[in-house]
Amino acid sequence: MLLERLAKQIAPAIENTQLYEERKKAEEEERQAAEESRVMAEIGKVITSSLNIDEVYGRLTEEVGNLIHFDRISVTIIDPTHGVTRPTYIAGIDVLDRHPGDNIPISGTMTEEVARSRLPKMLMAEHEDDLSSQFPGLVPAFRAGLRSFLGVPLVDHDEVIGVLQIRSKVPGVYSQRHLDLAERIGNQIAGSIANAQLHAKTRQAEEAERLRSQELAAILEVARILNHPDSFNSKVSRVMEELVRICDVDSATFRVPDEGGLRLVAAPGPFSITDALLPYQGNIPALAFEQREVIVADDYQNHPLAIKSAVERGTETAFAPPVISRGDVIGVVTVSAVHSNHFTPERVSLVLGIINGLGSLLENARLEDERKRTEERMHETARLASIGELAAGVAHEVNNPLTSVLGYSEMVLRSSIPDEYRKDIQMISDETQRAAKIVQNLLFFARKSGTEKQYIDLNSIVNRALEMKTYDFKVSNISVNSELSPKILKIMVDEHQLVQVLLNILTNAEQAIHEAGRAGHIDVRTRELDNRLEITIKDDGPGMPPEVLSKIFEPFFTTKEVGRGTGLGLSISYGIVKQHGGDVWVENSAAKGTKFHINLPVAGPEESALSQVAPAASLAKVTRHLLVVGDEPHIRDLLRRYLMSERYTVDLASGGREAWRKLTNMEYSCIILDLKMPGMSGRELYQRMRRSSQTLANKVVFISGDTISLDTRDFISQMGNPLITKPFSLGELMRTVRDFWDRLPVTA
């Protein structure tokens, strides 16, 4: 009974307490709702009152803090093109490698998950391992002490443009209510952020357009200045004046490289520039020149390379870009101001745009000079081309009779004749070979040919060149002293080409002495030096000035008057020596005159052996049947007589049609075919043979006096058959044919 009475007495009190708690809770919820509404309304005001995104972010942080506790809040924009996120605003504690403007890979971040799902996300982590597998991108935040994470998508026009991130150091501090609030805030500010970004981009574009217009106006003014018919120095001075005006600086100078340093060309401005020549080290323009890059000195007064006179003028900042044309630094512009940090990126861009005109000016001047030189070279090239065509025609016509004379003299020498006649016939053979070399000289000027190296005594080549110049030296009153080392090793070279090199250098020395108007002397020496052979040719002429010495091997460069020199002799010589793996250079001698050095590698016996034509594996006489096809009767008869003397059977054909008739009725071991014939040419016959049988075509050895035609060279290269060039010796013919048989077995 007592308990029942007590229960009845306290029941109303308990009910009143519950009603009070419920009313209090309702009032708190109403207060929170009112506060949330107020905050959301305030946020609405913030985002509509300003397009300044930084101001919006600052006031947003204050209002969000009234609803949701945080230790760090950030707005991150997503860049899907590059797969990164970029924080545009951060407030709160610092996190390593997570700062405004940083490009953060989106992979493995909570931002990636929120953007992908388009849903808000809440996360609490007590251990680093909780994050490392699922969201490794949150590990830096965890290490900074953050434990609770909210992330809501920022959606504008159905596109996730970023994520609002709210984080706290307190574990489990956030509830679903906080996540819902964060989502409402994100929904409200997403459009504003997108608009603010668009506004910022628009302002940036407008500013860029304004600066571009200013830059274009300045460049147009520079172009007008450069096209004005003034002197170079006057044009440069006016361009520097334009720099001073446009960039609001105190001085602008232009310096060009010169002997001893950077020489001042123009220096407008309120200050008088007294340093007319700056050395190539120890100053900012020299550094820009050497490193080929722009140098900006914001604290000029304390810069280690500051120029004393500029420091005394009060220069605070300096900007020195090199002027580059065709890969070369042709000058340095230096712009300076008495204001600190004067050279913003926009001013730097403006200066660089303007000074490009200077490079164009100097480049145009260079191109004008080059145009004049090119015209002169074109005239010279045309003249050389006509000479080459004439030489090719003459050489081709001469090659056939030379082949006959050389071959028949060789046939006579192989027979038993009295010694008194043998000497005369040998002279005919030697002179014919000399004439053949002259033809090769003509062809060398018609086209660059490959080298034909042989193992030979270097001294004999030097002596041959000196013999060929004996008469010229005699009539020019030039004495020659040769000191040729008797112990010098043999060398693997093309004798003809090396003789040409020596003749070019000796002729150059002769002309230099002749221009001095007196008798002269030339010293020629050979010696072995560090497993290389050296030839030196020294004359006592007037020598060469440095500007000539540095260009002496350039094609078409000549100091002679028009018509007296092609400018090709020494450049061709340079190329020949390089083809032989050597080097050639020239210097002014200690006393007077010039001294040429030719340095060539020594070839050991094992190297030379590899370059010789290997003899036939067996010289045993085997009955073979050959067909000789050519329109020159003397050459046909010569080859028939020679080959028959070597125990071969030989048929002859005077043209392509006759040869084809014989080929259809007879099998031959080898067909010696002249490429150039009237009627059906050697090439046409060869093509018919290929269509009929590749085996038959493989038996062809070509002979030709046309070695400069590009069409002929391409044909020979493509077919791969051996070629014997007229004029040729009978021994050369036999070696070629036997080597051909060794490489390609044929049916007897």
PEBELWO-V391716 format. One record per residue. N is the residue number from 1. RES is the residue in one small letter. SS is DSSP state (helix for helix, strand for strand, loop for the rest). OMEGA is omega in whole degrees, -180 to 180 (none if undefined). D_CENTER is the distance of its C-alpha to the mean C-alpha in Angstrom with 1 decimal. Layout:
# PEBELWO-V391716
N	RES	SS	OMEGA	D_CENTER
N	RES	SS	OMEGA	D_CENTER
This chain:
# PEBELWO-V391716
1	m	loop	-179	110.5
2	l	helix	-180	109.1
3	l	helix	-180	105.6
4	e	helix	180	106.0
5	r	helix	179	107.3
6	l	helix	180	104.4
7	a	helix	180	101.8
8	k	helix	-178	103.3
9	q	helix	-175	103.2
10	i	helix	-178	99.5
11	a	helix	179	98.1
12	p	helix	-179	97.9
13	a	helix	179	96.2
14	i	helix	-179	93.5
15	e	helix	179	93.1
16	n	helix	179	92.8
17	t	helix	179	90.2
18	q	helix	179	88.1
19	l	helix	180	88.4
20	y	helix	-179	87.3
21	e	helix	179	84.3
22	e	helix	179	83.4
23	r	helix	180	83.9
24	k	helix	179	81.9
25	k	helix	180	79.0
26	a	helix	179	79.2
27	e	helix	179	79.2
28	e	helix	178	76.1
29	e	helix	179	74.3
30	e	helix	179	75.4
31	r	helix	179	74.1
32	q	helix	180	70.8
33	a	helix	179	70.5
34	a	helix	180	71.3
35	e	helix	178	68.7
36	e	helix	179	66.1
37	s	helix	180	67.1
38	r	helix	-179	66.9
39	v	helix	-179	63.5
40	m	helix	178	62.1
41	a	helix	179	63.6
42	e	helix	177	62.1
43	i	helix	177	58.7
44	g	helix	178	59.2
45	k	helix	-178	59.9
46	v	helix	-173	56.9
47	i	helix	178	54.5
48	t	helix	-175	56.1
49	s	helix	-175	56.5
50	s	loop	172	52.9
51	l	loop	176	49.4
52	n	loop	-172	48.1
53	i	helix	179	46.8
54	d	helix	177	47.0
55	e	helix	178	50.7
56	v	helix	-179	51.4
57	y	helix	-178	50.0
58	g	helix	-179	52.1
59	r	helix	177	55.4
60	l	helix	180	54.7
61	t	helix	180	54.5
62	e	helix	-176	57.9
63	e	helix	179	59.6
64	v	helix	179	58.2
65	g	helix	177	59.5
66	n	loop	-178	63.0
67	l	loop	-174	62.9
68	i	loop	176	60.6
69	h	loop	176	60.3
70	f	loop	171	56.7
71	d	loop	177	54.8
72	r	strand	176	51.4
73	i	strand	-179	50.6
74	s	strand	172	47.2
75	v	strand	-176	45.8
76	t	strand	179	42.6
77	i	strand	-178	40.6
78	i	strand	175	38.9
79	d	strand	-176	35.3
80	p	loop	-178	35.4
81	t	loop	-177	31.9
82	h	loop	177	30.4
83	g	loop	-179	33.4
84	v	strand	169	34.4
85	t	strand	-175	37.4
86	r	strand	177	37.3
87	p	strand	177	40.4
88	t	strand	179	41.2
89	y	strand	178	44.5
90	i	strand	172	46.0
91	a	strand	179	49.4
92	g	strand	-173	51.1
93	i	loop	-177	50.2
94	d	loop	176	46.6
95	v	loop	-177	44.7
96	l	loop	177	41.7
97	d	loop	177	38.4
98	r	loop	-176	40.3
99	h	loop	180	39.9
100	p	loop	179	39.5
101	g	loop	179	36.0
102	d	loop	173	35.0
103	n	strand	-176	33.3
104	i	strand	178	35.5
105	p	strand	-176	34.9
106	i	loop	-178	37.8
107	s	loop	177	38.4
108	g	loop	180	41.4
109	t	loop	174	42.8
110	m	helix	178	46.2
111	t	helix	179	44.4
112	e	helix	-178	43.0
113	e	helix	-180	46.5
114	v	helix	-179	48.1
115	a	helix	-179	45.5
116	r	helix	-176	45.8
117	s	helix	-176	49.6
118	r	loop	-180	50.0
119	l	loop	176	53.0
120	p	loop	-177	53.8
121	k	strand	177	53.8
122	m	strand	-175	55.8
123	l	strand	175	55.0
124	m	strand	-178	56.7
125	a	loop	177	55.3
126	e	loop	-178	57.3
127	h	loop	-179	54.9
128	e	loop	-180	51.1
129	d	helix	179	51.4
130	d	helix	-175	52.8
131	l	helix	-169	49.3
132	s	helix	-179	46.8
133	s	loop	-175	47.3
134	q	loop	-178	47.8
135	f	loop	-180	45.9
136	p	helix	178	43.6
137	g	helix	179	42.2
138	l	helix	-177	45.6
139	v	helix	177	45.7
140	p	helix	178	44.3
141	a	helix	178	47.1
142	f	helix	-179	49.7
143	r	helix	176	48.7
144	a	loop	175	49.2
145	g	loop	-178	52.8
146	l	loop	-175	52.8
147	r	loop	-179	55.0
148	s	strand	-171	55.9
149	f	strand	171	53.3
150	l	strand	176	53.7
151	g	strand	180	51.0
152	v	strand	-179	51.6
153	p	strand	173	49.3
154	l	strand	-173	48.6
155	v	strand	176	48.9
156	d	strand	-178	48.3
157	h	loop	176	48.8
158	d	loop	178	49.0
159	e	strand	178	45.6
160	v	strand	-177	45.2
161	i	strand	-179	43.2
162	g	strand	-178	43.8
163	v	strand	172	46.4
164	l	strand	-176	49.1
165	q	strand	179	49.4
166	i	strand	-172	52.6
167	r	strand	-178	53.1
168	s	strand	175	55.9
169	k	loop	-174	56.6
170	v	loop	179	60.0
171	p	loop	174	60.1
172	g	loop	-176	61.6
173	v	loop	-175	62.2
174	y	loop	179	61.1
175	s	loop	179	63.3
176	q	helix	178	63.0
177	r	helix	179	64.3
178	h	helix	-180	61.4
179	l	helix	179	59.0
180	d	helix	178	60.8
181	l	helix	-180	60.7
182	a	helix	179	56.9
183	e	helix	178	56.5
184	r	helix	179	58.6
185	i	helix	179	56.5
186	g	helix	179	53.3
187	n	helix	-176	54.6
188	q	helix	-174	55.7
189	i	helix	-175	52.5
190	a	helix	-180	49.9
191	g	helix	-180	50.2
192	s	helix	179	50.3
193	i	helix	179	47.1
194	a	helix	179	45.4
195	n	helix	180	46.8
196	a	helix	178	45.8
197	q	helix	179	42.2
198	l	helix	179	42.1
199	h	helix	180	43.7
200	a	helix	178	41.1
201	k	helix	179	38.2
202	t	helix	179	40.0
203	r	helix	178	40.4
204	q	helix	179	36.8
205	a	helix	179	35.8
206	e	helix	179	38.3
207	e	helix	178	37.2
208	a	helix	179	33.5
209	e	helix	178	34.7
210	r	helix	179	36.7
211	l	helix	178	33.9
212	r	helix	178	31.6
213	s	helix	178	34.4
214	q	helix	-180	34.8
215	e	helix	-180	31.1
216	l	helix	178	31.1
217	a	helix	179	34.2
218	a	helix	180	32.7
219	i	helix	177	29.6
220	l	helix	178	31.9
221	e	helix	178	33.9
222	v	helix	179	30.9
223	a	helix	178	29.9
224	r	helix	179	33.6
225	i	helix	-176	33.5
226	l	helix	-180	30.4
227	n	helix	179	31.9
228	h	loop	-177	35.1
229	p	loop	176	35.9
230	d	loop	175	36.1
231	s	loop	-180	34.7
232	f	helix	-178	31.3
233	n	helix	179	33.2
234	s	helix	179	35.5
235	k	helix	-179	32.8
236	v	helix	179	31.1
237	s	helix	-179	34.5
238	r	helix	176	35.3
239	v	helix	178	32.1
240	m	helix	176	33.0
241	e	helix	178	36.5
242	e	helix	177	35.2
243	l	helix	180	33.3
244	v	helix	-177	36.6
245	r	helix	-174	38.5
246	i	helix	-174	36.3
247	c	helix	179	35.4
248	d	loop	180	38.9
249	v	loop	-176	37.8
250	d	loop	177	39.6
251	s	strand	176	37.0
252	a	strand	-178	33.6
253	t	strand	175	32.1
254	f	strand	-179	29.1
255	r	strand	179	28.1
256	v	strand	178	25.8
257	p	strand	-179	24.7
258	d	strand	179	27.4
259	e	loop	178	29.1
260	g	loop	179	30.5
261	g	strand	180	29.0
262	l	strand	-174	28.1
263	r	strand	-180	30.5
264	l	strand	179	32.3
265	v	strand	-178	32.0
266	a	strand	-179	33.7
267	a	strand	176	35.8
268	p	strand	179	38.1
269	g	strand	-178	40.2
270	p	loop	-177	43.6
271	f	loop	175	42.7
272	s	loop	-180	42.5
273	i	loop	-174	39.3
274	t	loop	-177	40.4
275	d	loop	-177	37.3
276	a	loop	-179	36.0
277	l	strand	177	33.6
278	l	strand	178	32.1
279	p	loop	-177	30.9
280	y	loop	176	27.3
281	q	loop	176	28.6
282	g	loop	177	31.4
283	n	loop	-174	30.8
284	i	helix	177	28.8
285	p	helix	179	27.0
286	a	helix	179	25.9
287	l	helix	178	24.6
288	a	helix	179	22.6
289	f	helix	-176	21.2
290	e	helix	-175	20.4
291	q	helix	177	19.0
292	r	loop	180	17.1
293	e	loop	-178	19.0
294	v	loop	177	22.3
295	i	strand	177	25.4
296	v	strand	179	28.6
297	a	strand	-179	31.9
298	d	loop	178	34.7
299	d	loop	-172	37.2
300	y	helix	-176	36.6
301	q	helix	-178	40.1
302	n	helix	-179	39.3
303	h	loop	-177	35.7
304	p	loop	-179	35.2
305	l	loop	180	33.0
306	a	loop	177	35.3
307	i	loop	-174	36.5
308	k	helix	-178	40.2
309	s	helix	179	41.1
310	a	helix	176	39.2
311	v	helix	-180	41.1
312	e	helix	178	44.3
313	r	loop	178	43.6
314	g	loop	179	43.5
315	t	loop	179	39.8
316	e	loop	180	39.3
317	t	strand	178	35.8
318	a	strand	-177	32.7
319	f	strand	-174	29.3
320	a	strand	175	26.6
321	p	strand	174	23.2
322	p	strand	175	20.8
323	v	strand	-174	20.1
324	i	strand	176	16.4
325	s	strand	179	15.5
326	r	loop	176	12.3
327	g	loop	-179	10.8
328	d	strand	174	14.1
329	v	strand	-176	17.2
330	i	strand	178	19.9
331	g	strand	179	22.8
332	v	strand	173	24.3
333	v	strand	175	26.8
334	t	strand	179	29.5
335	v	strand	-176	31.9
336	s	strand	-179	35.0
337	a	strand	179	38.1
338	v	loop	178	41.4
339	h	loop	180	41.3
340	s	loop	176	40.0
341	n	loop	-175	37.1
342	h	loop	-171	36.7
343	f	loop	175	33.1
344	t	loop	177	33.1
345	p	helix	-180	30.0
346	e	helix	179	31.3
347	r	helix	177	31.6
348	v	helix	179	28.1
349	s	helix	-180	26.7
350	l	helix	180	29.0
351	v	helix	-179	27.9
352	l	helix	178	24.2
353	g	helix	-178	25.0
354	i	helix	-174	27.0
355	i	helix	174	24.8
356	n	helix	177	22.0
357	g	helix	178	24.4
358	l	helix	177	24.3
359	g	helix	179	20.6
360	s	helix	180	21.5
361	l	helix	-179	24.4
362	l	helix	178	22.7
363	e	helix	178	19.9
364	n	helix	177	22.8
365	a	helix	179	24.5
366	r	helix	180	21.5
367	l	helix	178	21.2
368	e	helix	177	24.9
369	d	helix	-179	24.8
370	e	helix	178	22.0
371	r	helix	179	24.1
372	k	helix	179	27.0
373	r	helix	-179	25.3
374	t	helix	178	23.8
375	e	helix	179	27.4
376	e	helix	-180	28.7
377	r	helix	179	26.1
378	m	helix	177	26.9
379	h	helix	-179	30.6
380	e	helix	180	29.9
381	t	helix	178	27.8
382	a	helix	179	30.6
383	r	helix	179	33.1
384	l	helix	179	31.3
385	a	helix	179	31.0
386	s	helix	176	34.7
387	i	helix	180	35.4
388	g	helix	179	33.3
389	e	helix	178	35.3
390	l	helix	-180	38.5
391	a	helix	-179	37.6
392	a	helix	179	36.8
393	g	helix	179	40.1
394	v	helix	-178	42.1
395	a	helix	-179	40.5
396	h	helix	-179	41.4
397	e	helix	-178	44.9
398	v	helix	-175	45.5
399	n	helix	-178	44.1
400	n	helix	178	47.2
401	p	helix	177	49.9
402	l	helix	178	48.0
403	t	helix	179	47.9
404	s	helix	-178	51.7
405	v	helix	-179	52.5
406	l	helix	-178	50.5
407	g	helix	-179	51.9
408	y	helix	177	55.5
409	s	helix	178	55.4
410	e	helix	177	54.2
411	m	helix	180	56.9
412	v	helix	-179	59.5
413	l	helix	179	58.3
414	r	helix	-179	58.7
415	s	loop	180	62.3
416	s	loop	178	65.3
417	i	loop	179	65.6
418	p	loop	-179	67.3
419	d	helix	-178	65.2
420	e	helix	177	65.8
421	y	helix	-178	64.1
422	r	helix	-180	61.3
423	k	helix	-180	60.0
424	d	helix	-180	59.8
425	i	helix	178	58.1
426	q	helix	177	55.6
427	m	helix	178	54.9
428	i	helix	-180	54.3
429	s	helix	-179	51.9
430	d	helix	-179	50.0
431	e	helix	176	49.8
432	t	helix	177	48.7
433	q	helix	177	45.8
434	r	helix	178	45.1
435	a	helix	178	45.0
436	a	helix	177	42.7
437	k	helix	177	40.3
438	i	helix	177	40.6
439	v	helix	178	39.7
440	q	helix	175	36.7
441	n	helix	179	35.7
442	l	helix	-180	36.1
443	l	helix	178	34.0
444	f	helix	179	31.2
445	f	helix	178	30.9
446	a	helix	176	31.1
447	r	loop	175	28.1
448	k	loop	-180	26.1
449	s	loop	177	28.0
450	g	loop	-179	27.4
451	t	loop	175	29.3
452	e	loop	-171	32.8
453	k	loop	173	33.4
454	q	strand	-178	36.8
455	y	strand	-170	38.4
456	i	strand	178	39.9
457	d	strand	-178	41.3
458	l	helix	-179	38.9
459	n	helix	180	41.8
460	s	helix	177	43.0
461	i	helix	179	39.8
462	v	helix	-180	40.1
463	n	helix	-180	43.7
464	r	helix	179	43.0
465	a	helix	179	40.6
466	l	helix	178	43.2
467	e	helix	-179	45.9
468	m	helix	179	44.0
469	k	loop	-175	43.7
470	t	helix	-177	47.3
471	y	helix	-179	48.8
472	d	helix	-180	46.1
473	f	helix	-178	46.6
474	k	helix	-178	50.3
475	v	helix	179	50.6
476	s	loop	179	48.1
477	n	loop	179	50.2
478	i	strand	176	47.4
479	s	strand	-177	48.6
480	v	strand	175	46.5
481	n	strand	180	46.8
482	s	strand	176	45.2
483	e	strand	-175	45.2
484	l	strand	-176	44.0
485	s	loop	-179	44.2
486	p	loop	-177	46.8
487	k	loop	-175	45.4
488	i	loop	-177	41.9
489	l	loop	174	40.6
490	k	strand	-173	39.7
491	i	strand	-180	36.1
492	m	strand	-176	34.2
493	v	strand	167	32.9
494	d	loop	-174	33.2
495	e	helix	-177	36.1
496	h	helix	-177	35.8
497	q	helix	180	32.1
498	l	helix	174	32.8
499	v	helix	179	35.9
500	q	helix	177	33.8
501	v	helix	-178	31.5
502	l	helix	179	34.7
503	l	helix	179	36.3
504	n	helix	-179	33.4
505	i	helix	178	33.6
506	l	helix	177	37.4
507	t	helix	177	37.5
508	n	helix	178	35.2
509	a	helix	179	37.7
510	e	helix	-179	40.6
511	q	helix	178	39.4
512	a	helix	179	38.7
513	i	helix	-180	42.3
514	h	helix	-180	43.8
515	e	helix	177	42.3
516	a	loop	176	44.0
517	g	loop	-179	47.3
518	r	loop	174	48.9
519	a	loop	-177	49.2
520	g	strand	-177	46.5
521	h	strand	178	45.7
522	i	strand	175	42.8
523	d	strand	178	42.5
524	v	strand	-178	40.8
525	r	strand	171	40.6
526	t	strand	177	39.3
527	r	strand	174	39.3
528	e	strand	-176	38.0
529	l	strand	177	35.8
530	d	loop	178	34.7
531	n	loop	174	34.7
532	r	strand	-180	32.8
533	l	strand	-177	34.5
534	e	strand	172	34.1
535	i	strand	175	35.2
536	t	strand	178	35.7
537	i	strand	-176	36.9
538	k	strand	177	38.3
539	d	strand	179	40.0
540	d	loop	177	42.1
541	g	loop	-176	40.8
542	p	loop	-178	39.8
543	g	loop	-178	36.4
544	m	loop	172	33.1
545	p	loop	-176	32.2
546	p	helix	-177	29.1
547	e	helix	176	27.1
548	v	helix	-178	27.9
549	l	helix	-177	27.4
550	s	loop	-176	23.8
551	k	loop	-168	23.0
552	i	loop	-178	25.5
553	f	loop	179	23.2
554	e	loop	178	21.1
555	p	loop	177	22.1
556	f	loop	179	24.9
557	f	loop	179	25.5
558	t	loop	176	29.2
559	t	loop	-177	31.9
560	k	loop	179	34.6
561	e	loop	-177	36.2
562	v	loop	179	35.4
563	g	loop	-177	36.8
564	r	loop	-180	37.0
565	g	loop	180	33.5
566	t	loop	-174	30.6
567	g	loop	-177	28.0
568	l	loop	-172	26.9
569	g	helix	-176	29.2
570	l	helix	177	27.3
571	s	helix	175	23.9
572	i	helix	179	25.4
573	s	helix	178	27.0
574	y	helix	-179	23.8
575	g	helix	180	22.3
576	i	helix	-179	25.6
577	v	helix	179	25.8
578	k	helix	177	22.3
579	q	helix	-180	23.4
580	h	loop	179	26.3
581	g	loop	-178	24.3
582	g	loop	-180	25.5
583	d	strand	178	24.6
584	v	strand	177	26.1
585	w	strand	-176	26.4
586	v	strand	178	29.0
587	e	strand	172	30.9
588	n	strand	-177	34.0
589	s	loop	-175	37.0
590	a	loop	-178	39.2
591	a	loop	177	42.0
592	k	loop	-178	40.7
593	g	loop	-179	38.6
594	t	strand	-179	35.3
595	k	strand	177	34.6
596	f	strand	177	32.1
597	h	strand	173	31.2
598	i	strand	-176	30.2
599	n	strand	-176	29.6
600	l	strand	179	29.8
601	p	strand	177	30.2
602	v	loop	176	33.7
603	a	loop	178	34.4
604	g	loop	-180	37.2
605	p	helix	-179	40.0
606	e	helix	178	38.7
607	e	helix	-178	35.3
608	s	helix	-179	37.2
609	a	helix	-179	39.5
610	l	helix	-175	36.7
611	s	helix	-179	35.6
612	q	loop	178	39.1
613	v	loop	-178	40.6
614	a	loop	179	42.7
615	p	loop	179	46.3
616	a	loop	-179	48.0
617	a	loop	178	49.3
618	s	loop	179	52.7
619	l	loop	179	53.9
620	a	loop	-178	57.1
621	k	loop	178	58.2
622	v	loop	-180	57.8
623	t	loop	179	59.1
624	r	loop	-177	56.2
625	h	strand	-177	56.3
626	l	strand	174	53.6
627	l	strand	178	53.1
628	v	strand	-177	51.7
629	v	strand	179	50.5
630	g	loop	-176	49.9
631	d	loop	180	51.3
632	e	loop	-175	51.9
633	p	helix	-179	55.4
634	h	helix	-180	55.1
635	i	helix	177	52.1
636	r	helix	-178	53.8
637	d	helix	179	56.9
638	l	helix	-178	55.1
639	l	helix	178	53.3
640	r	helix	-177	56.6
641	r	helix	-178	58.5
642	y	helix	-177	55.9
643	l	helix	177	55.3
644	m	helix	177	59.1
645	s	helix	177	59.6
646	e	loop	175	57.3
647	r	loop	174	59.8
648	y	loop	173	57.8
649	t	strand	-171	59.3
650	v	strand	169	57.4
651	d	strand	-179	57.6
652	l	strand	174	56.2
653	a	strand	-176	55.0
654	s	loop	-180	54.4
655	g	loop	-175	52.2
656	g	helix	-177	50.5
657	r	helix	178	53.6
658	e	helix	180	55.9
659	a	helix	-178	53.4
660	w	helix	178	53.3
661	r	helix	-180	57.1
662	k	helix	-179	57.2
663	l	helix	180	54.5
664	t	helix	-177	56.5
665	n	helix	-174	59.6
666	m	loop	176	58.4
667	e	loop	-177	56.0
668	y	loop	177	53.9
669	s	loop	-178	52.0
670	c	strand	175	49.4
671	i	strand	177	48.7
672	i	strand	-166	47.3
673	l	strand	175	45.9
674	d	strand	-176	44.9
675	l	loop	-172	42.1
676	k	loop	180	43.3
677	m	loop	174	46.9
678	p	loop	-178	48.9
679	g	loop	176	50.2
680	m	loop	-177	48.6
681	s	loop	177	45.4
682	g	helix	179	44.3
683	r	helix	180	41.5
684	e	helix	178	44.0
685	l	helix	-180	46.4
686	y	helix	180	43.7
687	q	helix	177	42.8
688	r	helix	178	46.5
689	m	helix	-180	46.8
690	r	helix	180	43.9
691	r	helix	-180	45.6
692	s	helix	-177	48.9
693	s	loop	177	47.7
694	q	helix	177	44.4
695	t	helix	178	46.5
696	l	helix	-180	47.8
697	a	helix	-179	44.3
698	n	loop	-178	43.2
699	k	loop	-174	45.9
700	v	strand	167	44.3
701	v	strand	-177	43.0
702	f	strand	166	41.5
703	i	strand	-178	42.3
704	s	strand	172	40.8
705	g	loop	180	40.4
706	d	loop	-179	37.6
707	t	loop	-178	34.4
708	i	loop	180	32.1
709	s	loop	179	32.5
710	l	helix	180	29.3
711	d	helix	179	31.8
712	t	helix	-178	33.7
713	r	helix	179	30.8
714	d	helix	-179	29.6
715	f	helix	-180	33.1
716	i	helix	-179	33.7
717	s	helix	-177	30.4
718	q	helix	-176	31.5
719	m	helix	178	35.1
720	g	loop	177	34.6
721	n	loop	179	37.9
722	p	loop	177	38.4
723	l	strand	173	38.2
724	i	strand	-175	40.3
725	t	strand	175	39.3
726	k	loop	-9	42.1
727	p	loop	-179	43.7
728	f	loop	176	44.3
729	s	loop	179	46.9
730	l	helix	177	49.4
731	g	helix	178	48.3
732	e	helix	178	44.7
733	l	helix	-176	46.1
734	m	helix	179	48.2
735	r	helix	-179	45.5
736	t	helix	-178	43.2
737	v	helix	-179	46.0
738	r	helix	177	47.2
739	d	helix	178	43.8
740	f	helix	179	43.4
741	w	helix	180	46.7
742	d	helix	-178	45.8
743	r	helix	-175	42.7
744	l	loop	-180	44.3
745	p	loop	180	48.0
746	v	loop	179	50.0
747	t	loop	-179	53.5
748	a	loop	none	55.8
